[in-house]
Amino acid sequence: MSNINSVMKEFRAFILKGNIIDMAVGVIIGGAFSKIVTSLVNDILMPILGALTGGASFNTLKYVIHPASTINGVEVEEAAILYGSFLQNILDFLIIGVCMFFMIKTVAVISSRLRHEEEAREEAPAPAGPTQEELLAEIRDLLKERRDIA
C-alpha cells in the first residue's frame, strides 16, 4: 500500500509540473493546426498544382510489378509500387514544412517587436534632472545670495 501511495505522489507531482501541461496544450494546438495545414494542402494548393500540371495527380503514379489477373477463378490483385503516393507525401511534408517555417517566423517577428516595444517602455529615460554638481552649485549660489543680503 505504501508503494502505491508513493507512486501516486510521484505521478501527481509529474502531472502538475508546468512543462507537462504546456506540452499537452502544444500537442492539442498542434493537432488542430495540422488539420488547417492539411486542408490548405489538399483543398487549396493541390488543386492549383494539379491545374498547373494539366490535372496530373501524383497518387495515380505507380510501377506495376505484376498486373491484376484471374488464376483458377480467383482474382489476384496487382502488385505495384505506389511511388506517386510517396511523392505526394513528400510534397505534403515540404508544403507543411514551409507553412510551419513561415508561421514560426511570423510569430517570432511579432513577439520580437512586442518585446522590443516593452523594453523601450521600460528603458525610457527618467526626466533629466539636475546632476549632483548642479544642485551643489545652486545651493552655493543661494548661500552666497543670503550672505550678500544679510
TISE-53674 format. One record per residue (C-alpha): residue number from 0; x, y, z; residue in three letters. Coordinates in steps of 0.02 Angstrom, whole numbers, plus 50000, padded with zeros to 5 digits. Layout:
<rs>
+-----+-------+-------+-------+-----+
:   k :     X :     Y :     Z :   r :
+-----+-------+-------+-------+-----+
: NUM :     X :     Y :     Z : ALA :
...
+-----+-------+-------+-------+-----+
</rs>
This chain:
<rs>
+-----+-------+-------+-------+-----+
:   k :     X :     Y :     Z :   r :
+-----+-------+-------+-------+-----+
:   0 : 50000 : 50000 : 50000 : MET :
:   1 : 50143 : 50117 : 50041 : SER :
:   2 : 50217 : 50084 : 49870 : ASN :
:   3 : 50057 : 50133 : 49782 : ILE :
:   4 : 50043 : 50295 : 49883 : ASN :
:   5 : 50223 : 50337 : 49841 : SER :
:   6 : 50194 : 50306 : 49656 : VAL :
:   7 : 50034 : 50409 : 49659 : MET :
:   8 : 50126 : 50555 : 49742 : LYS :
:   9 : 50263 : 50547 : 49611 : GLU :
:  10 : 50134 : 50538 : 49471 : PHE :
:  11 : 50038 : 50687 : 49542 : ARG :
:  12 : 50198 : 50790 : 49553 : ALA :
:  13 : 50243 : 50740 : 49375 : PHE :
:  14 : 50072 : 50785 : 49304 : ILE :
:  15 : 50061 : 50952 : 49393 : LEU :
:  16 : 50228 : 51014 : 49327 : LYS :
:  17 : 50206 : 51165 : 49213 : GLY :
:  18 : 50308 : 51088 : 49071 : ASN :
:  19 : 50191 : 50939 : 49055 : ILE :
:  20 : 50038 : 51050 : 49045 : ILE :
:  21 : 50123 : 51164 : 48918 : ASP :
:  22 : 50170 : 51012 : 48814 : MET :
:  23 : 49992 : 50945 : 48820 : ALA :
:  24 : 49924 : 51113 : 48762 : VAL :
:  25 : 50055 : 51115 : 48623 : GLY :
:  26 : 50004 : 50941 : 48564 : VAL :
:  27 : 49820 : 50989 : 48561 : ILE :
:  28 : 49852 : 51151 : 48466 : ILE :
:  29 : 49972 : 51059 : 48351 : GLY :
:  30 : 49836 : 50933 : 48309 : GLY :
:  31 : 49713 : 51071 : 48269 : ALA :
:  32 : 49844 : 51164 : 48167 : PHE :
:  33 : 49883 : 51002 : 48074 : SER :
:  34 : 49703 : 50996 : 48013 : LYS :
:  35 : 49716 : 51175 : 47950 : ILE :
:  36 : 49878 : 51141 : 47858 : VAL :
:  37 : 49812 : 50977 : 47786 : THR :
:  38 : 49659 : 51070 : 47721 : SER :
:  39 : 49773 : 51204 : 47647 : LEU :
:  40 : 49874 : 51072 : 47556 : VAL :
:  41 : 49729 : 50962 : 47499 : ASN :
:  42 : 49595 : 51092 : 47464 : ASP :
:  43 : 49694 : 51243 : 47402 : ILE :
:  44 : 49872 : 51204 : 47349 : LEU :
:  45 : 49849 : 51032 : 47268 : MET :
:  46 : 49708 : 51089 : 47151 : PRO :
:  47 : 49819 : 51235 : 47096 : ILE :
:  48 : 49966 : 51116 : 47070 : LEU :
:  49 : 49851 : 50996 : 46977 : GLY :
:  50 : 49793 : 51137 : 46862 : ALA :
:  51 : 49975 : 51187 : 46829 : LEU :
:  52 : 50023 : 51007 : 46786 : THR :
:  53 : 49873 : 50978 : 46673 : GLY :
:  54 : 49770 : 50883 : 46801 : GLY :
:  55 : 49905 : 50756 : 46841 : ALA :
:  56 : 49884 : 50675 : 47010 : SER :
:  57 : 50036 : 50603 : 47096 : PHE :
:  58 : 49928 : 50474 : 47186 : ASN :
:  59 : 49894 : 50380 : 47024 : THR :
:  60 : 50077 : 50356 : 46979 : LEU :
:  61 : 50138 : 50179 : 47007 : LYS :
:  62 : 50255 : 50046 : 46940 : TYR :
:  63 : 50161 : 49884 : 46912 : VAL :
:  64 : 50264 : 49731 : 46957 : ILE :
:  65 : 50127 : 49605 : 46923 : HIS :
:  66 : 49961 : 49658 : 46845 : PRO :
:  67 : 49795 : 49601 : 46915 : ALA :
:  68 : 49741 : 49433 : 46848 : SER :
:  69 : 49624 : 49287 : 46874 : THR :
:  70 : 49702 : 49120 : 46918 : ILE :
:  71 : 49589 : 48969 : 46933 : ASN :
:  72 : 49438 : 49082 : 46955 : GLY :
:  73 : 49521 : 49181 : 47094 : VAL :
:  74 : 49559 : 49362 : 47063 : GLU :
:  75 : 49735 : 49413 : 47111 : VAL :
:  76 : 49765 : 49598 : 47146 : GLU :
:  77 : 49902 : 49687 : 47056 : GLU :
:  78 : 50068 : 49707 : 47141 : ALA :
:  79 : 50129 : 49884 : 47117 : ALA :
:  80 : 50250 : 50008 : 47191 : ILE :
:  81 : 50148 : 50164 : 47227 : LEU :
:  82 : 50286 : 50291 : 47205 : TYR :
:  83 : 50159 : 50427 : 47164 : GLY :
:  84 : 50085 : 50413 : 47338 : SER :
:  85 : 50261 : 50426 : 47409 : PHE :
:  86 : 50294 : 50582 : 47304 : LEU :
:  87 : 50128 : 50655 : 47361 : GLN :
:  88 : 50176 : 50628 : 47544 : ASN :
:  89 : 50347 : 50708 : 47515 : ILE :
:  90 : 50261 : 50858 : 47433 : LEU :
:  91 : 50138 : 50869 : 47578 : ASP :
:  92 : 50283 : 50864 : 47701 : PHE :
:  93 : 50376 : 51002 : 47609 : LEU :
:  94 : 50222 : 51113 : 47599 : ILE :
:  95 : 50183 : 51084 : 47783 : ILE :
:  96 : 50366 : 51121 : 47825 : GLY :
:  97 : 50361 : 51285 : 47728 : VAL :
:  98 : 50196 : 51334 : 47811 : CYS :
:  99 : 50266 : 51294 : 47984 : MET :
: 100 : 50427 : 51391 : 47945 : PHE :
: 101 : 50332 : 51548 : 47895 : PHE :
: 102 : 50210 : 51531 : 48040 : MET :
: 103 : 50352 : 51515 : 48167 : ILE :
: 104 : 50449 : 51655 : 48083 : LYS :
: 105 : 50295 : 51769 : 48090 : THR :
: 106 : 50264 : 51729 : 48273 : VAL :
: 107 : 50449 : 51761 : 48311 : ALA :
: 108 : 50445 : 51930 : 48222 : VAL :
: 109 : 50286 : 51983 : 48311 : ILE :
: 110 : 50349 : 51927 : 48482 : SER :
: 111 : 50517 : 52013 : 48450 : SER :
: 112 : 50429 : 52177 : 48407 : ARG :
: 113 : 50319 : 52164 : 48561 : LEU :
: 114 : 50471 : 52126 : 48669 : ARG :
: 115 : 50566 : 52275 : 48597 : HIS :
: 116 : 50418 : 52391 : 48625 : GLU :
: 117 : 50403 : 52330 : 48804 : GLU :
: 118 : 50590 : 52352 : 48834 : GLU :
: 119 : 50584 : 52526 : 48757 : ALA :
: 120 : 50445 : 52574 : 48878 : ARG :
: 121 : 50542 : 52503 : 49025 : GLU :
: 122 : 50706 : 52585 : 48972 : GLU :
: 123 : 50631 : 52756 : 48939 : ALA :
: 124 : 50746 : 52878 : 49025 : PRO :
: 125 : 50681 : 52969 : 49175 : ALA :
: 126 : 50658 : 53154 : 49152 : PRO :
: 127 : 50829 : 53234 : 49158 : ALA :
: 128 : 50852 : 53319 : 49325 : GLY :
: 129 : 50996 : 53419 : 49386 : PRO :
: 130 : 51154 : 53324 : 49424 : THR :
: 131 : 51230 : 53321 : 49598 : GLN :
: 132 : 51358 : 53450 : 49545 : GLU :
: 133 : 51223 : 53566 : 49478 : GLU :
: 134 : 51124 : 53552 : 49641 : LEU :
: 135 : 51278 : 53590 : 49745 : LEU :
: 136 : 51320 : 53741 : 49636 : ALA :
: 137 : 51141 : 53804 : 49656 : GLU :
: 138 : 51149 : 53785 : 49845 : ILE :
: 139 : 51316 : 53877 : 49847 : ARG :
: 140 : 51243 : 54019 : 49745 : ASP :
: 141 : 51091 : 54031 : 49860 : LEU :
: 142 : 51204 : 54037 : 50014 : LEU :
: 143 : 51308 : 54174 : 49932 : LYS :
: 144 : 51150 : 54274 : 49898 : GLU :
: 145 : 51094 : 54257 : 50081 : ARG :
: 146 : 51264 : 54319 : 50141 : ARG :
: 147 : 51257 : 54465 : 50023 : ASP :
: 148 : 51081 : 54512 : 50084 : ILE :
: 149 : 51123 : 54495 : 50268 : ALA :
+-----+-------+-------+-------+-----+
</rs>
